[in-house]
Amino acid sequence: MPISSVPITISNSGSYYLTKNLNVTTGDAISIITNQVTLDLNGFTISSIAPSATGTGVLLGPGISDITILDGHIKGGVINNAGVYSGSGFANGISSSFFRPRTSV
């Protein structure tokens, strides 16, 4: 199944692929909420132009399994300085809604 715009939620098992570079202005780009998904970035880039560190490039739902992500890039301008995130773009590249890294200590 082709993906040509974001944000998108994948709720059916199967194979998905990007058709071009994709940008979000805020929040998550791709959410996967089901098992047995292959996401082929197809050499393209998912990026965020959010003005502050927010959202996730690929967000995995709780308790899912058998996920493959390959051949591409997730890009943002966020800087981690001793646990404090700043800058623009995604706060996380790939993360789970069940567990997200702490953004401050």
C-alpha positions as CSV (number, residue, x, y, z in Angstrom):
1,M,0.0,0.0,0.0
2,P,1.5,3.4,-1.0
3,I,1.8,6.2,1.5
4,S,1.9,9.7,-0.2
5,S,0.9,12.0,2.7
6,V,1.2,12.1,6.5
7,P,-0.1,12.0,9.2
8,I,-1.4,8.5,8.7
9,T,-2.5,5.6,11.0
10,I,-1.8,2.1,9.8
11,S,-4.5,-0.2,11.3
12,N,-4.3,-3.1,8.9
13,S,-1.5,-5.7,8.7
14,G,0.5,-5.6,5.4
15,S,3.2,-3.9,3.5
16,Y,3.4,-0.2,3.1
17,Y,5.8,2.1,1.3
18,L,6.6,5.8,0.9
19,T,6.2,7.3,-2.6
20,K,8.1,10.5,-1.8
21,N,9.7,12.5,1.0
22,L,7.1,13.5,3.5
23,N,6.8,16.3,6.1
24,V,4.6,17.0,9.0
25,T,4.1,20.4,10.7
26,T,3.4,19.0,14.1
27,G,2.7,15.7,15.9
28,D,3.3,12.1,14.7
29,A,3.9,11.2,11.1
30,I,3.1,7.5,10.9
31,S,1.3,5.6,13.7
32,I,1.2,1.8,13.5
33,I,-1.5,0.3,15.7
34,T,-1.6,-3.3,14.4
35,N,0.7,-6.3,14.2
36,Q,2.6,-7.7,11.2
37,V,3.4,-4.5,9.3
38,T,6.3,-3.8,7.0
39,L,7.0,-0.1,6.4
40,D,9.5,0.5,3.6
41,L,10.6,4.1,3.5
42,N,11.8,3.3,0.0
43,G,14.9,5.5,0.3
44,F,12.8,8.6,1.2
45,T,12.8,10.8,4.4
46,I,10.1,11.5,6.9
47,S,10.7,14.9,8.5
48,S,9.0,17.4,10.8
49,I,9.0,21.1,10.6
50,A,7.4,21.6,14.0
51,P,8.8,24.8,15.7
52,S,9.7,22.8,18.9
53,A,10.6,19.2,19.7
54,T,7.3,17.4,19.3
55,G,5.9,14.2,17.9
56,T,7.4,11.0,16.5
57,G,8.4,9.9,13.1
58,V,7.0,6.4,13.5
59,L,4.9,5.8,16.6
60,L,4.1,2.1,17.5
61,G,1.0,1.4,19.4
62,P,1.1,-0.6,22.7
63,G,1.5,-4.3,22.6
64,I,2.1,-4.7,18.9
65,S,4.7,-7.0,17.4
66,D,6.2,-8.2,14.1
67,I,7.0,-4.7,12.8
68,T,9.7,-4.1,10.1
69,I,10.9,-0.6,9.2
70,L,13.5,-0.3,6.5
71,D,15.4,1.7,3.9
72,G,15.0,5.4,4.7
73,H,15.5,8.3,7.0
74,I,13.7,10.1,9.8
75,K,14.9,13.6,10.1
76,G,14.5,16.4,12.6
77,G,16.6,19.3,14.0
78,V,16.1,18.4,17.7
79,I,19.2,18.5,20.0
80,N,19.4,16.5,23.3
81,N,21.5,18.4,25.8
82,A,21.7,16.3,29.0
83,G,18.1,15.1,28.7
84,V,16.7,18.5,27.7
85,Y,15.4,18.5,24.1
86,S,15.4,21.8,22.1
87,G,15.2,22.8,18.5
88,S,12.6,22.0,15.8
89,G,11.4,18.7,14.5
90,F,10.5,15.3,16.0
91,A,11.1,14.6,19.7
92,N,11.5,10.9,18.8
93,G,12.4,9.1,15.6
94,I,10.8,5.7,16.4
95,S,9.0,5.2,19.6
96,S,6.1,3.3,21.3
97,S,3.0,4.9,22.8
98,F,3.5,2.4,25.6
99,F,7.0,3.7,26.4
100,R,8.4,7.1,25.4
101,P,11.8,8.3,26.4
102,R,11.8,10.9,29.1
103,T,12.4,14.4,27.8
104,S,13.8,15.8,31.0
105,V,15.7,14.4,34.0
